[in-house]
Amino acid sequence: MTDADALLVTGESALRERGQARVTWTPTFIAYLGYLFIIVTYKFGVATVMMVVALASLFLDSDRVRIPKFLWWLAAWVVWAAIGFVTTRYPDVVWEGVIQHCKILVVGVVAVNALRTKTQIRYFMLVVLVSFLLFPVRATVVSYLQGHRIMGRAAGPFIYENPNDLAAITILMLAPALALWAGEPRRSPVRWIGLACVVPLVVTILLTQSRGAFLALVAIVVPSGIALARRRLRLVVAFAAVIGVALSQAPAGLWQRLAGLRKATSIETIGEMDPEGSARERFAVLQTAVRIVVDHPLLGIGLGAYDRANAQYSPSLGDRDTHNTYMNIAAETGLPGLVFFLALVTTALRTARDALRRAKGAWPEEVEALRWLQYGLVGYLIAGVFGSFSSLAFPYVFLALLWSASEVLRARCPPTSSRRPAPGQLPVATIPVRPHRGWSV
């Protein structure tokens, strides 16, 4: 991008940002924040009411409702799962699974329309991070210190009681914390709030002793740290210090579990990966999942029905989860369902990549923030190899966040006009700004 192009982009986006810089407290945004606070903290128990309010206010807003491509892929997946309901042997649980994913689709539509400006995205990340730290993370650490553990591993309350689920969700939460740290001005207190959140989040991941989450953490930290060292060397020191403090708190059980990964290279030794035998059981479940996919490659056995199918195929194992997001989707909704899921994730990642390409060299702080969000999604997808996370609402909320942040950044970098400013003349903004309905402060 030339200097003239940069000036033109700056001029064209100045008027646009004038309307977006203020915090626009639309009813949809407020209701969506309330919904997220409830599902993160499990307080008040009125999440459905808040989502109904958010959805109703969305259609009363003056802005056009937007439905990005990744949500169309999600809708296609839900429709395919509904078709599978006709042929499943487990209609009761499959119907519940279809309804649950319909709700997730509604949440995604509300999310991408509630998060329209950079300021709204910043406040959203702050609210979610603080809520997550004050409730599930705090409860998890306190319970761990008091000795309430599952085979020595930290576990949280409510939906966070499974250590692997807790670790995977925390991986997602780590991304906005790092995005706030990298994307805010140097003297902004928000920047340091984001950095301060990193330590307890990483400690929580380590206390769960989740091997999948640890590998995801490494996949996030190492490549991004190398890339960061090339662009902003001073930040690497602070980043390394934070990670070092977190690693110093890692329990000895984590390193023992990680050492067991050496046994995963052979079928004969895979049962020796851990003393409790979970690796051997997981391998047997995956073999069962492969059999199910082979028998039901088109429609699967029904969304949410894997536990029952596993007990039917392998009575000695009983009701068991696949512990693998991708095998779980393929078994429940067939290979087309897996294609739909991968397409919705890939579409969101491509949108982020396009925004990063357009903004390269023009908006370094925004680019850094979006890059961290992208790393967080990649880490979560890696953790999905070791756990079944497709039925949780959090990954789809995060996909909406990633897409919204990408759109905000792309809006700041519109296609360069063919008109060039004369030497010494400032570019003139040519994009009209539509007033955003809401209460601005």
CORPEQUI-V833164 format. One record per run of one state. SS is the DSSP state (a for helix, b for strand, c for the rest). FROM is the first residue (numbers start at 1). TO is the last residue. If there is no record, write none. Layout:
ss->(SS/SS)
from->(FROM/FROM)
to->(TO/TO)
//
This chain:
ss->(c/a/c/b/c/a/c/a/c/a/c/a/c/a/c/b/c/b/c/a/c/a/c/a/c/a/c/a/c/a/c/a/c/a/c/a/c/a/c/a/c/a/c/b/c)
from->(1/3/21/24/26/27/42/47/61/69/86/91/115/118/146/150/151/153/154/158/161/163/184/189/209/211/232/233/249/252/266/270/273/278/296/306/314/325/360/364/384/394/413/439/441)
to->(2/20/23/25/26/41/46/60/68/85/90/114/117/145/149/150/152/153/157/160/162/183/188/208/210/231/232/248/251/265/269/272/277/295/305/313/324/359/363/383/393/412/438/440/441)
//
